[in-house]
Amino acid sequence: MKKNPKKAIIIGAGIGGLSIAPLLSKENFNVEIYESQKTVGGRANIISEEGFTFDTGPSLLNYPWVYEDYFSSLGKNFYDYVKLIKVDPAVNFLWRDKKNFQLSSDLNSLSDEISKFSTKDRLGIIDFFKSSQKKYELAFKHIVTKNASNVFSWLLNAGFRNILKLGLTNSMHGEIKKFFEEEKIIEAFSSYSMYLGDSPYKLPGFFSILPYGELQYGLWMPKGGMYGLVRGLEKLNLDTNVKINTSSKIKKIIIENKKAIGVSIDNEIKYADLIISNVDSETTYKDLLGLGVNENKMTPSVYTYYWGLNKTVDSLTHHTIFLPDDFKKTFNQLFSENIIPDDLPFYISIPSKTDKDLAPKGKSSIFVLIPCPTISKFNENHGLEKAKELKDLVFKRFRENNIDISNEDIIYEKIFTPKEWKNQYGLFDGSAFGPSHNFNQIGPFRNPNKSKKIKNLYFVGASTTPGTGVPMCVLSSKMTKDKIIEDIEI
């Protein structure tokens, strides 16, 4: 006689929640998602107003193989659900002295860019690719995608002889510096640490694989913006009999004898055999369970600006990162002094350059992101007054770099401060990307995908393993699903 399927409730329809639901449905779970917002996607949401379309959070898709493998595991073809547009040249780094470094997944183009700074570094990029490829394959085959409950099993997954190859004993900046002499190239490749939540002088050298991964596999944008990926995942959920409830805010997780038995919504309890939270782990414990939270170091918060311009922009490519003069000082101010850096680092994305349907003809959709200290760490007040002050600094930098965008060009504007990110999407302390990725917050040291305090409670998404970033959230869904199946079979 066939057993009745177990009931699984997922809190939050972010990338992690949308990814784990079909996997559990395939394992014969009855799966239901509850999302507090009107739309799915979590921080990867959408704004569509006055003819302009903006992704609220992630602006580019990397590691397409992650999505290909994920959809394939469900017997589906990723490209039946999501159409990708190649973004190349990919990222342009720009300094105050007007020098720039344009990344491309075409090695000849990349080598030519590097030669602008140093002919010797043209050879360095070859060595960097060779070394990073080994780290990347080792990381994704044996470490990143494996559940490890302790340091020993984590190191065993990697193989003790491979530890030095991973660069875990070096800093990210130090690891990249082994291959290049030109400081601007080192800064560009090290700047990825901004979104990992610490200085590249402190993060493990292992993370030098991040720029490699984007160069090797390219950067892409789904048709319709990154929300095209969210729509594809939403359709996949519907195709796999997952029920999604939007505008359905969970008030608390119901615990009985230290065991999660359901959730409270609209003064009603929905019972389940297990609960999976796609809300930040810290927010889940604090707001949904009323328990204390881990004192993790968090990734920065952000101010995000969504601008509809009354013109096209010829002076910028799809994605530009504005870097400071004093690189080390900037990271120290942001992550150690917890102040907004004097020399503001930020990035700007113009998705309508790649997909013209995202803005009216002759106009542009612009997204600007400025990292800043989290709410509790910042001595000043995060809010619209500070947002205006930072906006003025952005336009000052535009003028210095001869970027043809002015405040008068903006015909539509929406701003999210750290408080909006916290209140709308449950981001703990306004942190945009979850816990930091310093050495004691990766692998077995990171928030686990299974609660140590409450039975039948699991986590998925950026706050748990393997970490932040859209592909990592997708990978976390398989890791959490594996843990659930393992527990059921014990």
TITI-460018 format. One record per residue (C-alpha): residue number from 1; x, y, z. Coordinates in steps of 0.5 Angstrom, whole numbers. Layout:
residues N
+-----+-------+-------+-------+
:   i :     u :     v :     w :
+-----+-------+-------+-------+
: NUM :     X :     Y :     Z :
...
+-----+-------+-------+-------+
//
This chain:
residues 490
+-----+-------+-------+-------+
:   i :     u :     v :     w :
+-----+-------+-------+-------+
:   1 :     0 :     0 :     0 :
:   2 :     3 :     7 :    -2 :
:   3 :     4 :    12 :     4 :
:   4 :     1 :    19 :     3 :
:   5 :     6 :    24 :     1 :
:   6 :    10 :    28 :     7 :
:   7 :     8 :    35 :     7 :
:   8 :    13 :    40 :     6 :
:   9 :    12 :    48 :     7 :
:  10 :    17 :    53 :     4 :
:  11 :    17 :    60 :     7 :
:  12 :    19 :    65 :     2 :
:  13 :    19 :    64 :    -6 :
:  14 :    26 :    67 :    -7 :
:  15 :    31 :    63 :   -11 :
:  16 :    33 :    58 :    -6 :
:  17 :    25 :    57 :    -4 :
:  18 :    23 :    56 :   -12 :
:  19 :    29 :    51 :   -13 :
:  20 :    28 :    46 :    -7 :
:  21 :    21 :    46 :    -8 :
:  22 :    21 :    42 :   -15 :
:  23 :    26 :    37 :   -12 :
:  24 :    22 :    35 :    -6 :
:  25 :    16 :    35 :   -11 :
:  26 :    20 :    30 :   -15 :
:  27 :    21 :    26 :    -8 :
:  28 :    14 :    25 :    -7 :
:  29 :    13 :    31 :    -2 :
:  30 :     7 :    35 :    -2 :
:  31 :    10 :    42 :    -3 :
:  32 :     7 :    49 :    -2 :
:  33 :    11 :    55 :    -2 :
:  34 :     8 :    61 :     2 :
:  35 :    11 :    68 :     0 :
:  36 :    10 :    75 :     4 :
:  37 :    10 :    79 :    -3 :
:  38 :     5 :    80 :    -9 :
:  39 :    11 :    77 :   -13 :
:  40 :    16 :    71 :   -13 :
:  41 :    23 :    72 :   -13 :
:  42 :    25 :    75 :    -6 :
:  43 :    31 :    80 :    -7 :
:  44 :    31 :    78 :   -14 :
:  45 :    25 :    81 :   -16 :
:  46 :    22 :    86 :   -21 :
:  47 :    20 :    93 :   -22 :
:  48 :    15 :    95 :   -28 :
:  49 :    13 :   102 :   -28 :
:  50 :    12 :   107 :   -34 :
:  51 :    15 :   103 :   -39 :
:  52 :    21 :   101 :   -35 :
:  53 :    23 :    95 :   -32 :
:  54 :    28 :    94 :   -27 :
:  55 :    31 :    88 :   -23 :
:  56 :    31 :    89 :   -16 :
:  57 :    37 :    85 :   -14 :
:  58 :    42 :    81 :   -18 :
:  59 :    43 :    84 :   -25 :
:  60 :    47 :    79 :   -29 :
:  61 :    47 :    71 :   -29 :
:  62 :    54 :    67 :   -28 :
:  63 :    55 :    60 :   -28 :
:  64 :    50 :    57 :   -33 :
:  65 :    52 :    50 :   -32 :
:  66 :    49 :    50 :   -25 :
:  67 :    42 :    52 :   -28 :
:  68 :    43 :    47 :   -34 :
:  69 :    45 :    41 :   -29 :
:  70 :    39 :    43 :   -24 :
:  71 :    34 :    43 :   -29 :
:  72 :    37 :    37 :   -32 :
:  73 :    36 :    33 :   -26 :
:  74 :    29 :    34 :   -26 :
:  75 :    28 :    32 :   -33 :
:  76 :    28 :    39 :   -36 :
:  77 :    31 :    43 :   -41 :
:  78 :    34 :    50 :   -38 :
:  79 :    33 :    53 :   -45 :
:  80 :    26 :    51 :   -45 :
:  81 :    24 :    56 :   -39 :
:  82 :    30 :    61 :   -40 :
:  83 :    32 :    65 :   -46 :
:  84 :    40 :    67 :   -45 :
:  85 :    43 :    73 :   -48 :
:  86 :    50 :    74 :   -48 :
:  87 :    53 :    80 :   -45 :
:  88 :    60 :    81 :   -48 :
:  89 :    64 :    85 :   -46 :
:  90 :    62 :    83 :   -39 :
:  91 :    64 :    88 :   -34 :
:  92 :    68 :    95 :   -35 :
:  93 :    72 :    97 :   -29 :
:  94 :    73 :   105 :   -28 :
:  95 :    78 :   109 :   -24 :
:  96 :    78 :   116 :   -23 :
:  97 :    84 :   117 :   -27 :
:  98 :    80 :   115 :   -33 :
:  99 :    83 :   108 :   -34 :
: 100 :    79 :   102 :   -35 :
: 101 :    79 :    95 :   -35 :
: 102 :    74 :    91 :   -40 :
: 103 :    73 :    84 :   -38 :
: 104 :    71 :    79 :   -44 :
: 105 :    70 :    72 :   -44 :
: 106 :    74 :    72 :   -51 :
: 107 :    81 :    71 :   -48 :
: 108 :    84 :    75 :   -54 :
: 109 :    80 :    81 :   -52 :
: 110 :    82 :    80 :   -45 :
: 111 :    89 :    79 :   -47 :
: 112 :    89 :    86 :   -51 :
: 113 :    86 :    89 :   -45 :
: 114 :    91 :    87 :   -40 :
: 115 :    97 :    89 :   -45 :
: 116 :    94 :    96 :   -44 :
: 117 :    97 :    96 :   -37 :
: 118 :   103 :    90 :   -38 :
: 119 :   105 :    86 :   -43 :
: 120 :   108 :    81 :   -38 :
: 121 :   101 :    80 :   -35 :
: 122 :    99 :    78 :   -41 :
: 123 :   102 :    72 :   -40 :
: 124 :   100 :    72 :   -32 :
: 125 :    93 :    71 :   -35 :
: 126 :    94 :    65 :   -38 :
: 127 :    97 :    62 :   -31 :
: 128 :    92 :    65 :   -27 :
: 129 :    87 :    61 :   -32 :
: 130 :    91 :    55 :   -31 :
: 131 :    91 :    55 :   -23 :
: 132 :    84 :    58 :   -22 :
: 133 :    81 :    52 :   -27 :
: 134 :    84 :    47 :   -22 :
: 135 :    81 :    51 :   -16 :
: 136 :    75 :    51 :   -19 :
: 137 :    74 :    44 :   -21 :
: 138 :    76 :    42 :   -14 :
: 139 :    72 :    47 :   -11 :
: 140 :    65 :    45 :   -14 :
: 141 :    67 :    37 :   -15 :
: 142 :    69 :    36 :    -8 :
: 143 :    67 :    42 :    -3 :
: 144 :    62 :    47 :    -5 :
: 145 :    57 :    42 :    -7 :
: 146 :    58 :    37 :    -1 :
: 147 :    55 :    37 :     6 :
: 148 :    60 :    37 :    11 :
: 149 :    58 :    37 :    19 :
: 150 :    65 :    38 :    21 :
: 151 :    72 :    41 :    19 :
: 152 :    75 :    34 :    18 :
: 153 :    70 :    31 :    13 :
: 154 :    70 :    38 :    10 :
: 155 :    78 :    37 :     9 :
: 156 :    77 :    30 :     7 :
: 157 :    72 :    32 :     1 :
: 158 :    77 :    36 :    -1 :
: 159 :    83 :    31 :     0 :
: 160 :    89 :    33 :     5 :
: 161 :    94 :    34 :    -1 :
: 162 :    89 :    39 :    -5 :
: 163 :    88 :    44 :     1 :
: 164 :    95 :    48 :    -1 :
: 165 :    92 :    48 :    -8 :
: 166 :    86 :    52 :    -6 :
: 167 :    89 :    58 :    -4 :
: 168 :    86 :    57 :     3 :
: 169 :    92 :    59 :     7 :
: 170 :    93 :    65 :     3 :
: 171 :    89 :    72 :     2 :
: 172 :    84 :    73 :    -4 :
: 173 :    89 :    79 :    -6 :
: 174 :    95 :    75 :    -5 :
: 175 :    93 :    69 :    -9 :
: 176 :    91 :    74 :   -15 :
: 177 :    97 :    78 :   -14 :
: 178 :   101 :    72 :   -15 :
: 179 :   100 :    72 :   -23 :
: 180 :   100 :    80 :   -24 :
: 181 :   104 :    86 :   -23 :
: 182 :    99 :    91 :   -25 :
: 183 :    95 :    94 :   -19 :
: 184 :    89 :    96 :   -23 :
: 185 :    88 :    88 :   -25 :
: 186 :    89 :    86 :   -18 :
: 187 :    84 :    91 :   -16 :
: 188 :    79 :    89 :   -21 :
: 189 :    79 :    82 :   -20 :
: 190 :    80 :    83 :   -12 :
: 191 :    74 :    87 :   -12 :
: 192 :    69 :    81 :   -12 :
: 193 :    70 :    81 :    -5 :
: 194 :    66 :    87 :    -4 :
: 195 :    60 :    82 :    -4 :
: 196 :    63 :    77 :     0 :
: 197 :    63 :    81 :     6 :
: 198 :    70 :    83 :     7 :
: 199 :    76 :    85 :     5 :
: 200 :    80 :    81 :    -1 :
: 201 :    86 :    82 :     4 :
: 202 :    82 :    78 :     9 :
: 203 :    78 :    73 :     5 :
: 204 :    81 :    66 :     3 :
: 205 :    85 :    66 :    -3 :
: 206 :    80 :    60 :    -5 :
: 207 :    75 :    66 :    -8 :
: 208 :    80 :    68 :   -13 :
: 209 :    76 :    63 :   -17 :
: 210 :    70 :    68 :   -18 :
: 211 :    73 :    72 :   -23 :
: 212 :    75 :    66 :   -27 :
: 213 :    69 :    63 :   -27 :
: 214 :    65 :    69 :   -30 :
: 215 :    71 :    69 :   -35 :
: 216 :    71 :    62 :   -37 :
: 217 :    63 :    61 :   -37 :
: 218 :    61 :    68 :   -39 :
: 219 :    56 :    73 :   -36 :
: 220 :    49 :    73 :   -39 :
: 221 :    42 :    76 :   -38 :
: 222 :    36 :    72 :   -39 :
: 223 :    31 :    75 :   -44 :
: 224 :    27 :    80 :   -39 :
: 225 :    32 :    81 :   -34 :
: 226 :    34 :    77 :   -29 :
: 227 :    27 :    76 :   -27 :
: 228 :    27 :    72 :   -33 :
: 229 :    30 :    67 :   -29 :
: 230 :    25 :    67 :   -23 :
: 231 :    19 :    67 :   -28 :
: 232 :    23 :    60 :   -31 :
: 233 :    23 :    57 :   -24 :
: 234 :    16 :    59 :   -23 :
: 235 :    14 :    56 :   -29 :
: 236 :    18 :    50 :   -27 :
: 237 :    14 :    50 :   -20 :
: 238 :     8 :    50 :   -23 :
: 239 :    10 :    44 :   -28 :
: 240 :    12 :    40 :   -22 :
: 241 :     5 :    41 :   -18 :
: 242 :     8 :    46 :   -13 :
: 243 :     3 :    50 :   -10 :
: 244 :     5 :    58 :    -9 :
: 245 :     2 :    62 :    -5 :
: 246 :     4 :    70 :    -5 :
: 247 :     1 :    75 :    -1 :
: 248 :     2 :    70 :     5 :
: 249 :     6 :    72 :    10 :
: 250 :     8 :    67 :    16 :
: 251 :     8 :    70 :    23 :
: 252 :    11 :    65 :    26 :
: 253 :    14 :    57 :    26 :
: 254 :    10 :    53 :    31 :
: 255 :    14 :    49 :    35 :
: 256 :    12 :    43 :    39 :
: 257 :    17 :    39 :    44 :
: 258 :    23 :    42 :    40 :
: 259 :    20 :    40 :    33 :
: 260 :    17 :    44 :    28 :
: 261 :    10 :    42 :    26 :
: 262 :     7 :    48 :    22 :
: 263 :     7 :    55 :    21 :
: 264 :     2 :    61 :    23 :
: 265 :    -1 :    65 :    18 :
: 266 :    -8 :    69 :    18 :
: 267 :    -9 :    66 :    25 :
: 268 :    -9 :    59 :    22 :
: 269 :    -4 :    54 :    23 :
: 270 :    -2 :    50 :    17 :
: 271 :     1 :    43 :    19 :
: 272 :     7 :    40 :    16 :
: 273 :    12 :    34 :    17 :
: 274 :    18 :    39 :    15 :
: 275 :    19 :    47 :    14 :
: 276 :    24 :    50 :    10 :
: 277 :    26 :    57 :    11 :
: 278 :    28 :    61 :     5 :
: 279 :    28 :    67 :     9 :
: 280 :    35 :    69 :    12 :
: 281 :    37 :    64 :    18 :
: 282 :    38 :    70 :    23 :
: 283 :    31 :    73 :    21 :
: 284 :    28 :    66 :    22 :
: 285 :    31 :    65 :    29 :
: 286 :    29 :    72 :    31 :
: 287 :    23 :    74 :    28 :
: 288 :    19 :    67 :    26 :
: 289 :    22 :    63 :    32 :
: 290 :    23 :    68 :    38 :
: 291 :    30 :    65 :    39 :
: 292 :    37 :    68 :    39 :
: 293 :    41 :    69 :    33 :
: 294 :    49 :    67 :    31 :
: 295 :    53 :    73 :    32 :
: 296 :    55 :    73 :    24 :
: 297 :    59 :    78 :    21 :
: 298 :    55 :    80 :    15 :
: 299 :    56 :    82 :     8 :
: 300 :    54 :    90 :     7 :
: 301 :    48 :    93 :     6 :
: 302 :    46 :    97 :     0 :
: 303 :    43 :   103 :    -3 :
: 304 :    40 :   101 :   -10 :
: 305 :    37 :   106 :   -15 :
: 306 :    32 :   105 :   -20 :
: 307 :    33 :   110 :   -26 :
: 308 :    29 :   111 :   -32 :
: 309 :    33 :   116 :   -37 :
: 310 :    30 :   120 :   -42 :
: 311 :    35 :   118 :   -47 :
: 312 :    40 :   112 :   -48 :
: 313 :    47 :   112 :   -45 :
: 314 :    53 :   112 :   -50 :
: 315 :    59 :   113 :   -45 :
: 316 :    58 :   106 :   -42 :
: 317 :    57 :    99 :   -43 :
: 318 :    52 :    94 :   -40 :
: 319 :    56 :    93 :   -33 :
: 320 :    61 :    98 :   -30 :
: 321 :    64 :    98 :   -23 :
: 322 :    67 :   105 :   -21 :
: 323 :    73 :   103 :   -16 :
: 324 :    77 :   108 :   -11 :
: 325 :    84 :   111 :   -12 :
: 326 :    86 :   108 :    -5 :
: 327 :    83 :   101 :    -5 :
: 328 :    85 :    98 :     1 :
: 329 :    83 :   104 :     5 :
: 330 :    76 :   103 :     2 :
: 331 :    75 :    96 :     4 :
: 332 :    78 :    98 :    11 :
: 333 :    73 :   103 :    12 :
: 334 :    67 :    99 :    10 :
: 335 :    69 :    93 :    13 :
: 336 :    73 :    95 :    19 :
: 337 :    71 :   102 :    21 :
: 338 :    64 :   101 :    19 :
: 339 :    63 :   107 :    15 :
: 340 :    61 :   109 :     8 :
: 341 :    68 :   110 :     4 :
: 342 :    70 :   117 :     3 :
: 343 :    72 :   115 :    -4 :
: 344 :    65 :   111 :    -6 :
: 345 :    65 :   105 :   -10 :
: 346 :    59 :   103 :   -13 :
: 347 :    57 :    99 :   -20 :
: 348 :    52 :   101 :   -25 :
: 349 :    48 :    96 :   -30 :
: 350 :    44 :    98 :   -36 :
: 351 :    40 :    92 :   -38 :
: 352 :    36 :    96 :   -43 :
: 353 :    43 :    96 :   -47 :
: 354 :    42 :    88 :   -48 :
: 355 :    35 :    87 :   -48 :
: 356 :    31 :    94 :   -51 :
: 357 :    25 :    91 :   -49 :
: 358 :    26 :    93 :   -42 :
: 359 :    26 :   101 :   -43 :
: 360 :    21 :   105 :   -48 :
: 361 :    25 :   107 :   -55 :
: 362 :    30 :   112 :   -54 :
: 363 :    30 :   111 :   -46 :
: 364 :    34 :   107 :   -41 :
: 365 :    33 :   103 :   -35 :
: 366 :    39 :   104 :   -30 :
: 367 :    41 :   100 :   -24 :
: 368 :    46 :   103 :   -19 :
: 369 :    48 :    99 :   -13 :
: 370 :    52 :   102 :    -7 :
: 371 :    55 :    98 :    -1 :
: 372 :    55 :   101 :     6 :
: 373 :    55 :    98 :    13 :
: 374 :    49 :    94 :    16 :
: 375 :    44 :    98 :    20 :
: 376 :    46 :    96 :    27 :
: 377 :    54 :    97 :    25 :
: 378 :    52 :   104 :    22 :
: 379 :    53 :   110 :    27 :
: 380 :    49 :   115 :    22 :
: 381 :    42 :   114 :    20 :
: 382 :    40 :   110 :    14 :
: 383 :    35 :   113 :    10 :
: 384 :    33 :   117 :     4 :
: 385 :    37 :   123 :     6 :
: 386 :    43 :   119 :     6 :
: 387 :    41 :   116 :     0 :
: 388 :    40 :   123 :    -3 :
: 389 :    47 :   125 :    -1 :
: 390 :    50 :   118 :    -4 :
: 391 :    47 :   120 :   -10 :
: 392 :    50 :   127 :   -11 :
: 393 :    57 :   123 :   -10 :
: 394 :    55 :   118 :   -16 :
: 395 :    53 :   124 :   -20 :
: 396 :    60 :   127 :   -18 :
: 397 :    64 :   121 :   -20 :
: 398 :    60 :   121 :   -27 :
: 399 :    62 :   128 :   -28 :
: 400 :    70 :   126 :   -27 :
: 401 :    69 :   120 :   -31 :
: 402 :    66 :   124 :   -37 :
: 403 :    59 :   120 :   -36 :
: 404 :    54 :   123 :   -40 :
: 405 :    48 :   122 :   -34 :
: 406 :    45 :   128 :   -30 :
: 407 :    40 :   128 :   -25 :
: 408 :    36 :   132 :   -30 :
: 409 :    36 :   126 :   -35 :
: 410 :    32 :   122 :   -30 :
: 411 :    24 :   121 :   -31 :
: 412 :    23 :   115 :   -26 :
: 413 :    26 :   114 :   -20 :
: 414 :    25 :   109 :   -14 :
: 415 :    30 :   108 :    -8 :
: 416 :    31 :   102 :    -4 :
: 417 :    35 :   104 :     3 :
: 418 :    38 :    98 :     7 :
: 419 :    31 :    99 :    11 :
: 420 :    27 :    98 :     5 :
: 421 :    31 :    91 :     4 :
: 422 :    30 :    89 :    11 :
: 423 :    23 :    91 :    12 :
: 424 :    21 :    88 :     5 :
: 425 :    25 :    82 :     4 :
: 426 :    27 :    80 :    11 :
: 427 :    34 :    81 :    10 :
: 428 :    38 :    81 :    17 :
: 429 :    40 :    87 :    19 :
: 430 :    39 :    90 :    12 :
: 431 :    45 :    85 :     9 :
: 432 :    44 :    85 :     2 :
: 433 :    48 :    78 :     1 :
: 434 :    47 :    74 :     8 :
: 435 :    53 :    72 :    12 :
: 436 :    60 :    74 :    10 :
: 437 :    65 :    69 :     7 :
: 438 :    71 :    70 :    12 :
: 439 :    74 :    63 :    13 :
: 440 :    70 :    62 :    20 :
: 441 :    64 :    63 :    16 :
: 442 :    65 :    58 :    10 :
: 443 :    64 :    50 :     9 :
: 444 :    62 :    47 :    16 :
: 445 :    63 :    54 :    20 :
: 446 :    57 :    57 :    16 :
: 447 :    50 :    57 :    18 :
: 448 :    48 :    50 :    17 :
: 449 :    42 :    48 :    12 :
: 450 :    39 :    43 :    18 :
: 451 :    37 :    47 :    25 :
: 452 :    41 :    44 :    31 :
: 453 :    36 :    47 :    35 :
: 454 :    29 :    45 :    32 :
: 455 :    28 :    38 :    29 :
: 456 :    25 :    38 :    22 :
: 457 :    27 :    45 :    21 :
: 458 :    31 :    46 :    15 :
: 459 :    34 :    52 :    11 :
: 460 :    36 :    54 :     4 :
: 461 :    39 :    60 :     0 :
: 462 :    44 :    65 :     1 :
: 463 :    44 :    65 :     9 :
: 464 :    46 :    58 :     9 :
: 465 :    51 :    53 :     5 :
: 466 :    54 :    54 :     0 :
: 467 :    53 :    61 :     0 :
: 468 :    51 :    68 :    -3 :
: 469 :    50 :    69 :   -10 :
: 470 :    44 :    66 :   -15 :
: 471 :    48 :    60 :   -17 :
: 472 :    50 :    58 :   -10 :
: 473 :    42 :    59 :    -8 :
: 474 :    41 :    54 :   -13 :
: 475 :    46 :    49 :   -11 :
: 476 :    44 :    50 :    -4 :
: 477 :    37 :    47 :    -6 :
: 478 :    40 :    40 :    -8 :
: 479 :    45 :    40 :    -1 :
: 480 :    39 :    42 :     3 :
: 481 :    34 :    36 :    -1 :
: 482 :    40 :    31 :     0 :
: 483 :    40 :    33 :     8 :
: 484 :    32 :    32 :     8 :
: 485 :    32 :    25 :     4 :
: 486 :    38 :    23 :     9 :
: 487 :    34 :    24 :    15 :
: 488 :    28 :    21 :    13 :
: 489 :    32 :    15 :    11 :
: 490 :    35 :    14 :    18 :
+-----+-------+-------+-------+
//
